[in-house]
Amino acid sequence: MLPIPLLFASSAVGVYASIKAYKKIIVKKSQAFLSNADKQALEPQTKKMLTVTSEDEISQLEQETNHYLSVSSVALGFAGAGILFFPPLTLLSVPISIYAALPIFKAAYKGITEEHKLKVAVIDSVAIIAGLMTGYYFIMAFSSFIYFLAAKLLDKTRDTTRKNLVNIFSDQPRFVWLVKNGVEIETPVDELQVGDIVVVNAGEMIPVDGMITKGMATIDQQALTGEAQPDEKVVGDQVLAASIVLTGQIHIKVEKAGVATIAAQIGEVLNRTTEFEMSLQTRNEEMSEKTVLPTLATGALALSTLGVYSAVAVLSSNFSEIIRITTSMGMLNFINLASKKGILIKDGRSLELLNQIDTVVFDKTGTLTLEQPHLSQIYICNGVTENEVLRYAAAAEYKQKHPVAKAILQAANEGSLELPEIDESQYEIGYGIKVKINDQIIQVGSHRFMEVEKIAIPVEILTLQKNSHEQGYSTVYVARDKQLVGMLELHPTIRPEAKKIIQQLQQRHLSTYIISGDHEQPTKQLAEKLGIDNYFANTLPQDKANLIVQLQQEGKSVCFIGDGINDSIALKKAEVSISLRGASTVATDTAQIILMDKNLTQLAYLFEHAKLFENNQKSSLASAFVPGVISVGGIFFLHFGVFSALLLYNVSLFAGVGNALLPLIKGSK
């Protein structure tokens, strides 16, 4: 009788520890995903929604699993008490076991009639009925208990994205300034109508798709278009929700609001693709199903040759529940180890799929390059020095927070330049910035800003600007007292770790690609500089997903790494999707894996981690199948019975749990 309590105790402890570990990981994931600034930015209602979603909200499926797990534990309690203390108590477990088995019977029936599959539930159903008919009440109660423990753990390991992350609208503005009869009125976004006029100031996010009717502004559309270079917008230009006004103030006539905006439509596409993701089965579930027919056939053979008790023993030798438990435990442990390395794995299936990847596709802006460019060149004219031009630009930009301003200020700090004080009363922002410094008017901004200010630009500077833009570089003009004194050229900043990471991936025989909305020449130069094999340039946001599909149709298995709203559908299409922490909310919502250190450093480790995971999973499968085969062989040739099968079940369980814990043991060392 020793195997029964030992089996129960070991299984319960192992699964309980796994579930507790999983919950701990999930809480850490939710907390790690949102920075303090993100949390403060959320409205109270959104905060409440996040808390409910990540901690309290339980799906209908999970509620059902929890219910039947409780019922099966009662049946197991009665059956165990009957064996140990008062035998009639065992009979009380029978109707409870039958009730607890209803979902198993339903799953078997559905698999046969609707899915036309012999699922593992078929074996469980036959085993439960046969076991109860032959008096194995404790064993059947225990089998149901293990079944629902496994189901609970599997529920936890499936896609948790919708429960733990804020959706695309979490950082959208809740209120806007609506212009009515010449007066600005604070109004909820969901009350806006087509034709309304809203005002958006510098530093604010645009809440609607529409057309500018008044003002001018420099707008960051990187989250939607992937382009790092800010775009200048004037009256008559179109603007999109989720883009940010860097400088200036604009009045926008609402054309689309709420769910009709481009950003919302992308979110809706993602919602529709969720069903596809949820329909995928893990490799181990599929493998378990492949054992059903052979097990039933072997059980029938045992019934006809050895009798009903041997047939029950054969059915008890299918260790599919052990496969589900131990492989899930292993998955959770590998997820836990990855989190300690700064890698958030939201879907364990991605660890399996990484081993099939042969092509890695990088989005250029924000992934291979940093958001902030760097000052590369200063062109001067009209008798000033490079340091003077940089001092003027840095003094004018010192209040600004956009990437171009940060790049200019960084260059001034690196040059140890002392910035002059500006006259606050003469500080004006439009397409550019106009300030007064030592009784001199300094103007810093774009080519269009210089035209508006009627500042002449020498032909040689115009030629340099044209060459710069063809290379994908940004330029900033600096003028003093209506006379141009210089132009700053800013280059994209390549991530310092990028080249080494590319080399490591290629050493693993992975093909590499860049997808970029930039022109051909700068994209080609970046590919050559990093040693990337292939590139796609001039790519529109909506075409990125099509390129991923194109590569898949060529027989490639694709891992896509991106960080913008425009990357989200491509992230969904790829076999494995990766984003960086700090990327757009929808990108990190969509990606299966997030690099929490905001860089690519851990990418090579991730692929190696996935390989170790695959080896661990194979060992877990072997630890279940080998004892199962020994058990069946023993039944036919050595007259093993049900209790011998349970003993081997114990061996299999301990071996599988030990193998699942192995990565944690190695990690601690």
TIDO-391689 format. One record per residue: y negated, z negated, x of N, C-alpha, C in turn. Coordinates in steps of 0.1 Angstrom, whole numbers, plus 5000, padded with zeros to 4 digits. Each point is the difference from the previous one (the first is absolute). Layout:
N
YZXYZXYZX/...
This chain:
669
501250005008498850004992498750005009/500249995013498849995008499150124999/500550124999499150125000499050004989/500349944988499250004989498649935002/500149875003498749935002499350055013/500750045010499450055012499350134998/500750094992499450134997498749984991/500149914991498949974991498849955008/500249905008499049945008499350105010/500850075007499550095010499250114994/500550064989499350104993498749964994/500049884994498849954993499049975011/500449935011499049975010499450135006/500950095003499550135007499050074991/500450024987499150084992498749924997/500149874998498849924997499150015012/500549995012499150015012499450145001/500750104996499550145000498850014991/500249954987499050014990498749935004/500249875006498949935004499350075011/500750065010499450075011499250124994/500650074991499350114994498749964993/500049894992498849964994499049975010/500449945011499049965010499450125006/500850105003499550135005499050064991/500350004987499250074990498649934999/500049865000498749935000499250045012/500750005012499250045012499550144999/500750094994499650144999498750004991/500049934989498950004991498849955007/500249895008498849935006499550095012/501050065007499550085012499350124996/500450064989499450134996498649994997/499549894994498649994997499349915010/498950065006499249925009499149914992/499449905006499149914993498950084993/499550105007498950084994500550074988/501250055000500650074989500049904988/500549885003500249914989498749964993/499049985009498649964995499450124992/500450125003499450114993500650024986/501249954998500750024987499349914989/499950064989499449924988501049904996/499649894994500949894996501250054992/499750104991501150054991501050075009/499650085010500950065009500849905008/499349905005500849895007501149944992/499749984987501049944991501150104998/499750134999501050104998500950015013/499449995012500850005012500949885001/499549884996500949885001501150014990/499850054988501050014990501150105005/499550125005500850105004501049965011/499449935010500849985012500849874999/499749914991500849875000500649974986/499450034989500549964987500650114992/499650125002500550114991501450035003/500949994991501450035001500450114991/500650115005500450114992501149964990/500150084989501049984990501449995007/500250095009501350015007500349875008/499049955007500249885007500249884991/499350004988500249894991501550004995/500550124997501450014995501049955011/499750045013500949965011499949855001/498949944999499849855002500849934988/499950064988500649944988501650005003/500550115003501550015001500549935013/499149995010500449915012500149864995/499149954992500149864995501349984992/500350104991501149994991501350005008/500150095010501250015009500249875008/498949945004500149875007500549894992/499750004987500649904990501550024999/500450134999501450034999500749965012/499450025012500649965012500149855001/499049934995500049865000501249944992/500250054988501149964991501350035007/500250125005501250045006500349925013/499049975008500249915011500449864997/499349954989500249864996501549994994/500450114993501450004995501049995011/499850075011501050005011500049875007/498849945002499949885008500249874992/499650004987500049874993500850014987/499750084990500550004987500450144996/501250045000500450144998499550074987/500049924989499550074987498550065002/499349945009498650055002500050155004/501150045007500150145005499950104988/500649964989500150094988498650034995/499149905001498650014996499350115007/500450035012499450115008500350144995/501150014992500450144997499050074991/499549944988499050084992498750025008/499749905008498750015008500250115010/501150025006500250105010500050144993/500650014988499950124993498650044996/499249904996498650034997499250045012/500349935011499350045013500450135005/501250054996500450135005499550124991/499349974989499550114992499250105007/499149965009499250115007500950085009/501149945006500950075008500850114992/500449954988500750094991499150124996/498749964996499050114996499850095012/499949955012499750095012501250105002/501249944998501250095002500050114989/499749964987500050094989498950115002/498849955004498950105002500450105011/500649945011500350095011501050114996/500949964992501150104996499450104989/499349954990499650084989498750085002/499149945008498750065002499850075013/500449925011499850055013501350085005/501149984993501250075004500549965014/499849875002500449955014500949884998/500949985009500849875001499349915009/499249914994499249915008500849875003/499549925010500749885004500249914988/499250014990500149914988501350034993/500650125001501350034994501149915006/500049995013501049915007499849864995/498749955000499749874996500549974986/499750104991500449984986501549994998/500750085007501550004999500549875006/499449965012500549885006499749884992/498949994993499649884992501049994988/500250124993500950004989501549965004/500450065011501449975004500149865005/499049955007500049875006500049894989/499250024989500049914989501450004993/500650124998501250014993501249935008/499850005013501149945008499749865004/498949944996499749865002499249965012/499550105007499149985012498649974995/499849894993498749974994498949975011/500449925009499049965011499650135008/501050085003499750125009499150094992/500250024987499250094992498649954999/499849864998498749944999499350025013/500749985011499450015013499650155003/500850094996499750155001498750034993/499849954988498850034992498849945007/500249885005498949935007499550085012/501050055008499750075012499350144996/500550064990499450124995498549994997/499649894993498649994996499249955012/500649925009499349975012499650125008/501050095001499750135007499050084992/500150014987499050074992498649955002/499949865001498749945002499450045013/500850005010499550035014499750155001/500750084993499750155000498750024993/499849934989498750024992498849975010/500249895008498949965009499850115011/501050075004499850095011499550144996/500050034987499550134996498550015001/499550114996498650035002499149894994/499249925009499249894996498550045000/499750135002498650045002499149964988/500550034988499249984989499749854997/500949915006499849864997499149935010/499950065012499349935011498750055005/499750124996498850065005499050034989/498750005003499050034990499950154999/499850054987500050144998498750075004/499950134998498850075006498749954995/500049944988498749964994499649865004/500849935008499649865004498749995007/499750105008498749995007498950094995/500350054988499050094994498949914994/498750044999499049924994500349984985/499749874995500249974986498850034992/498849995006498750024993499250105008/499150084993499150095006498649994994/499150065007498650004995499850134992/499949984987499850114990498550024997/499550125001498650034997499850034986/499349924992499750024986498549984998/499450114995498550004997499249955012/500550055012499349975012500249865006/500949924994500449875004501449995005/500349945011501349985005500749884994/501150024993500749904993501449985006/500449885004501449985005501050014989/500950095002501050044989501450015005/501049954993501450025004500350145002/500850035010500450145003500850064988/500849924993500850064989499250034988/498749975000499250044988499250135003/500150055012499350135003500550114992/499050094996500350124993499650125008/500650124997499650125007498650034997/499250035010498550034998499249885003/500549885002499249895004499550025014/498949935004499550005013500249875007/500649995011500249885008499350005013/499649895005499449995013500949935010/500250065012500849955011499249985012/500049895006499249975012500950005013/499349995011500750005013500949885001/501350035005501049905001500849984988/499850074989500749994988501050114998/501149974992501050114998499650074987/500250135000499750094989501049984989/499749964988501049974990500550114991/499350125001500350114991500050135008/500650114994499850135004498850064993/499150065007498850054994499150085009/498850034995499050085007498849925003/499450025012498849935004498850064992/499249924994498850054992498749955007/500149905009498849955007500549945013/499250025011500249935012500950085010/500249945011500850055011500849895007/501250045005500849895006501050065010/500449925010501150035008501249934995/501150074997501149944993501350015009/500749895000501350005007501150034989/500750125002501050044991501450005007/500149925011501250015007501349964992/499849904992501149954992500650114991/499250094996500450114991500450135007/499150035010500250135006500649995014/500049885006500649995013499050035011/498850054997499150045010499149875004/500049985014499249885004498550025001/499650135001498650035001499349984986/499049924999499349984987499450134995/499950014987499550124994498649974994/499150105002498649984994500050064986/499449934991500050054986498649994995/499650114992498650004994500250034985/498950024993500050034986500850134997/500949994991500850114996501450005006/500249915011501349995006500949914992/501350035001501149924993500449885009/500349894994500549885007501249954992/500949935008501249954994500249855000/500649954990500349865000500849965012/499849875005500749945011499450045013/499050095001499250035012498949895001/499449995012499149895002498750065005/498949954995498650045004499749925013/499850075011499749935012498549975001/499250114997498549985001499450074988/498849964995499350064990500349944986/499550064990500249964986500150124991/500950014991500250124991500249964986/499550094991500349994986501150104997/501049964993501150094997500250024985/500150124996500450034986501550004998/500549914992501449984998500750134994/501050055007500850114995501449954997/500549905008501449944998499949865004/500649914992500049865003501449944997/500349895005501349934998501150085004/501050024990501350075003499850155002/498850054997499850155002499650045014/499649905008499550035014501250055008/499650075011501050065009500849885006/499449895004500749895006501149954990/499649994987500949944990501150104998/499850135000501050104998501149995011/499549985013501049985011500849884997/499449894995500849884997501050034989/499650084990501050034989501250085005/499750095010501150085006501049905006/499549905007500849905007500949924990/499349974988500849934990501150084995/499850134998501150084995501150025010/499749995013501150025010500749875002/499649894995500749875001501450014994/500150064989501350014993501050075009/499650105008500950075009500449905011/499149935005500449905011501049904995/499749954988500949904994501450054997/500150134998501350054997501050025012/499449995012500950025012500949885002/501250025004500949895003500149985015/500349885004500249985014501350055004/500150035013501350065006501149904997/499849875001501149914998500549994985/499150024991500450004986500950134997/499650115006500850124999501349995006/500149935011501349985007500949914992/499449904994500849914991500650074989/499250094994500550084989501250095003/500050055013501150085004501349935001/500049865000501249935001500749984986/499250034990500549964986501350084997/500050135001501250074996501249975008/499949995014501249965008500549864996/499149914997500449864997500750004986/499550074991500750014986501450065002/500050115008501350065002501049915007/499549935010500949905007500549894991/499049954991500449904991501050044990/499950134995501050054991501350015007/500050045012501350015008500649865001/499249905003500549865001500649954987/499350044989500449964987501450064996/500250125004501350074997501149965009/499749955012501149975009500149855003/498949935000500149865003499749904989/499350054989499749914989498649984999/499649934989498649984996499349915010/500749895005499349915009499650075013/500850095005499750085012498850094997/500050064988499050094996498649935000/500049874995498849925000499649985014/500949975009499749975014499450125007/500550124996499450135006498650014995/499749984988498750024995499149895006/500549895003499249895007499850045015/500750105005499850035014498950115002/499350044990498950085001498849925003/499550005012498949915004498650064999/499850074989498750074999498849904999/500349884993498949914999499649945014/501049995009499749965014499250105007/500350134998499250105005498549994996/499849984987498749994994499249885006/500749895001499449885005499650015015/501050035008499849995014499150115005/500150124995499150115004498649974996/499849944988498749964995499449895009/500949905004499549905009499650055013/500850105005499650065013498750074999/499850074989498750084998498949905000/500149894993498949904999499749945014/501149985008499749945013499350105009/500450134999499350105008498550024995/499849984987498650014995499249885006/500749885000499349895005499750015015/500950055008499750035014498950105002/500050104992498950105001498749944997/499949914990498749944996499549915012/500949955008499549925011499450095011/500450135000499450095009498850074994/499549964989498950064994500350134992/501250014995500450114992500449954986/499350054990500349964986500950114993/501349974998500950094993500149964986/499450094991500049974986501350044993/500750105005501250054994501150015011/501049924998501150005010500750145002/499950084990500650145002499450085011/498849975003499350075010500649985014/500649885002500749975012501250095002/500750034989501250095000499550145003/498950044993499650145001499450035013/499449905007499450035013501050065010/501349974998501050055009500350154998/499650054988500250144997498850085004/498949945004498750075002500250095013/499550124999499950085012498650065003/499149974990498650055001499049894996/499049985009499049904997498750084999/499349984988498850074997498849905000/499050025008498849915000498950074993/499349924991498750044996499049975012/499150095002499149995012499049884999/499150014990498949914999500449864995/499849905008500349864996501449965004/500850105004501449975005500150025015/499850125004499950035015498749975006/498950004991498749965005499549884993/499149935006499449884994498950044991/499749914991498950034990498750025008/499749925010498850005007500050105011/499150105001500050105011499449935012/499850085011499349945012499050105005/498949955006499050095005500550065013/500050144999500550075012498950065008/498950054994499050085007498649974994/499050005008498649994995499350125006/499550084991499250125004498549964998/499250035010498649965000499050125000/498849984996499050105000498649945000/499050075003498649954999499749885009/500750005012499649905010500449864999/501149974992500449864999501449995008/500449875002501249985007501149974989/501350015005501149974991500049864995/499649905008499949864996499049984990/498850075001499049994990500550054986/500750115000500550064988501049904993/500849945009501049914994499449874995/499049955007499349884996499350024986/499350124999499450034987501050004988/501250075003501050024990500649864996/500349925010500749874998499049914993/498750005003499149914994499950044985/500050124997499950054986501249974992/501250005006501349994993500549855000/499349915006500649875002500449924988/499450044988500349934988501250074993/500350125004501050084993501549965004/500950024990501449965002501050115000/499550124999500950124999500550035014/501150085002500650025013499150075010/499250094996499150075009499049905006/499449914992499149905005500749915009/501249964997500749915009500350065014/500350135000500250075012498850015009/498850024994498850005007499649865006/500249904992499749865004501049965011/501250044999501049975011499650065013/499650134999499650075013498749935006/499149954991498849935005500449875007/501049934994500449875005500750025014/500950115000500750035013499050045011/498950064996499050035010499049895003/500249884994499149895001498650034998/499850084989498650044997499449894991/498749975003499349904992499350084989/500249964987499550084989498649954997/499150094997498649964996500049954986/499049924996499949954987499450104991/500450004987499450104991499149944990/499150074994499149964990500850014987/500449884994500850004988499350074988/498750005000499350064988500150155001/500450065011500150145002501450055001/500949924994501450035001500450084987/500450135002500350084988501350075002/500850014990501450065000500150114990/500450125005500350114991501250075006/499850135003501050075008500249945014/498949945004500049945013499249874999/499549955012499349885000498650025007/499049954994498650015006499549865003/499749975012499549875004498850015009/499249895000498949995009500349915012/499950055012500249925012498950025010/499349895003498850015009499050104996/499750004987499050104995500550155000/501350015003500550144999501050014989/500050124993500950024989501350065006/501149944998501350055005500850044988/500650125000500850064990501450035005/501049954994501450015004500850054988/500750125002500850054989500550135002/500450074989500750135001499050125002/500650115001499250135001499150014987/500649984989499350014987498949904999/500249885006498949905000498850055008/500350065011498950055009499350124992/500750084993499350104992499149944989/500549904993499249934990498749945006/500249955013498849945006499250105008/500450134999499250115006499949985015/501149975006500149985015500750125006/499350075009500650125006501149975009/501150085000501149985009500250125009/499949975013500150115010501350084999/499950135003501250094999501249955007/499749955013501249955008500749884993/499249924994500749884993500850054988/499450104992500850064989501350065005/500050075011501250065006501049895003/499549895006500949895004500649944988/499249994989500549944987501150084994/499850145000501050094995501349995007/499949995013501249995008500749864997/499249904999500649874997500850004987/499450054989500650004987501250095000/500150115008501250085001501149925006/499749905008501049925007500449884992/499349994988500349884991499349885004/498950015008499249885004498849984990/499549875000498949974992498750005009/498950034994498750005008499049924992/499149935008498949924994498850045008/498950044993498750035006499149885001/499250005011499049895002498750075002/499049954993498650065001499049885002/498950035007498949905002498750074997/499349944990498750054996500150154997/501050034991500150144995500550105011/500549955011500450095011501449965004/501050105000501349975003500149975015/500849895003500149955013501550015005/500950024991501450005004501050014989/501350025004501150014990501249935006/500649914992501249935004501250074994/501050025009501350064996501149895000/500649994988501049904998501450064998/501049965008501350054999501049914993/501050054993501049914995500749925011/500349874997500649915009501550004998/500750055010501550014999500549865002/501049964991500649875002500649985014/499649905007500549985014501550015002/500749954989501550005001500750134996/499250094995500650124993500850085010/499550045011500850095009501349945004/500049875004501349935004501050004988/499549984988500849994989500750144997/499250105001500550144998501150035010/499849965013501050025010501349934997/499949874995501149924996500850074989/499350054990500650074989500850125004/499350085009500750125005501249975009/500049895006501249965008501149974991/499749974987501149984990500350134993/499550115006500350144995499550024986/498849944997499350024988498950115001/499950094991498950105000498849934995/498850045005498749944995499150114995/499249964990499050094994498749924997/498950085000498749944995499750084988/499549934989499450064989498549964999/499150105000498649965001499150094991/499049954995499050084992498950065009/500149965013499050055010500350155003/499050065007500250145004501250025010/500350125002501150045009499949945014/498850035006499849965014500149855003/499349914993500249865004501449954997/500650054990501449964997501050045011/499850125004500850065011499849925013/498749965003499749935012500749864999/499949944989500649864998501550015002/500750104994501450025002500450025015/499250085007500350025014499849885008/498949924997499749885007501149894999/500650004988501049894997501450055003/500150145002501450055002500850024987/499350014989500650024987500550154999/501250024994500650135000499350104991/499649964988499550104990498849934993/499250094993498949954992499750094989/499449944989499450074989498549974999/499250105001498549974999499550064987/498749964997499350054988500849974987/500649885000500949974989499249924989/500050054988499449944989500849874996/499449904995500849884996501150034991/499950084990501050034991501250085006/499850065012501050085006500949925009/499649885003500849925010501449984995/500249964987501349984995500850135000/499450114998500750135000500550035014/499349965010500450035014501349915003/500049884994501149915002501350064993/499850054988501150074993500450125007/499150085006500350125008500949965011/499749905008500849955011501449964995/500149934989501349964994500850124996/499450104995500750124996500550085012/499449975012500650065012501149925006/500449894993501149925004499749885008/498749975001499549885008500049884991/500249895006499949864994498749945005/499149974991498649985005499649854998/499449955010499249875000498650035001/499249974989498650035000499249875002/499050015009499149885003498650044997/499449934990498750034995499249884995/498750014998499249884996499050024989/499950124994499050024990500550024986/499149994990500550034987500550144999/499450105008500550135000501450025006/500549895007501350015006501149954990/499649944989500949924992501250084994/499750124995501150084995500950055011/499550035011500850045012500949895004/499449875000500849885003501249994990/499850034988501149994990501050115002/499650125004500950115002501049985012/499549945010500749995013501249904998/501150025008501149924999499649855003/499249995011499549875004498550015001/499249904995498650005001499549885007/499050025008499449895008498550004999/499449894999498549995000499649885009/498749995003499549905008499349904992/500049875003499349904993498550035002/499249994990498650035001499750144994/501150084997499850134994499649984986/499850124993499649994986501149924992/499649934989500949924992501250094995/499750124995501150084994501050045010/499550035013500950045010501049885004/499549885001500849895003500949964988/499550034987500849984989501250095000/499850125004501050114999501049995012/499649975012500850015012501149904999/501250045005501249905000499849905011/499350045011499949925011498549995004/499549885004498649995004500049935014/499350065009499949945014498849914999/500349875000499049904997499049985011/500350045012499149985011498950115001/500050094990499050104998500050105012/501250025006500150105011501450055000/500350105009501350065000501049945010/499649895006500849945011501449984997/500349954988501449964996500850114994/499550135001500750114994501450025006/500050015014501350025007500949894997/499549875000500949894997500650014986/499250054991500550024986501250094999/500050115008501250095000501249945006/499749925011501149935007500649894991/499149934993500449904990500950064989/499650124996500850064989501450045005/500150045013501350035006500949885000/499449895005500849875000500449964986/499150024990500449974987501250084995/500050135003501150084996501349955006/500049965013501249955006500449874993/499149924997500349874993500650034987/499550094992500550044987501550055001/500250085010501450055002501049885003/499549915008500949885002500249924988/499049994991500249934988501050074991/499950134999501050084992501449985006/500150005013501449985006500549864997/499149905000500549864997500449994986/499650084991500550004986501350094998/499950115006501150104997501349965007/499949955013501249975008500849894993/499449894997500849894992500650054987/499250094993500550064988501250085001/500050085011501250085003501249915003/499849905008501049915004500649934988/499149964991500449934987500950094992/499650134998500850094992501450025007/499950035013501350025007500949884999/499449885000500849874999500649994986/499350044990500549994986501350094999/499950125006501250094998501149975009/499749955012501149995010500449855004/499149914997500249865004499949914988/499950054988500049934988498849904999/498950045005498849924998499749994985/499449894996499549984986498549994999/499549954989498649994998499349915010/500749885002499349915009500050055015/501050085004499950065013498850105001/499950074989498850094999498749935001/499949884994498849925000499849945015/501149975007499849955013499450115009/500550124999499550115007498550034996/499849984987498650014995499149915007/500549885003499249905007499750055014/501150055007499850055013499050115001/500150094990499150124999498649954998/499849904991498749954997499349935013/500849925007499549935011499650105011/500950105002499750105010498850084997/499850044987498950084996498749925001/500049874996498849925001499649975014/501049985009499849985014499350125006/500650124997499450125005498550024995/499849974987498750014994499049915007/500449885005499249915006499850035015/500850095005500050035015498650045005/499350094993498750045005499049885001/500149904991499149885001500449925012/501349995002500549925012499550065013/500150135001499650075012498549995001/499350014989498550005000499549865005/500749894996499649875004500249985015/501050065005500249995015499050085008/
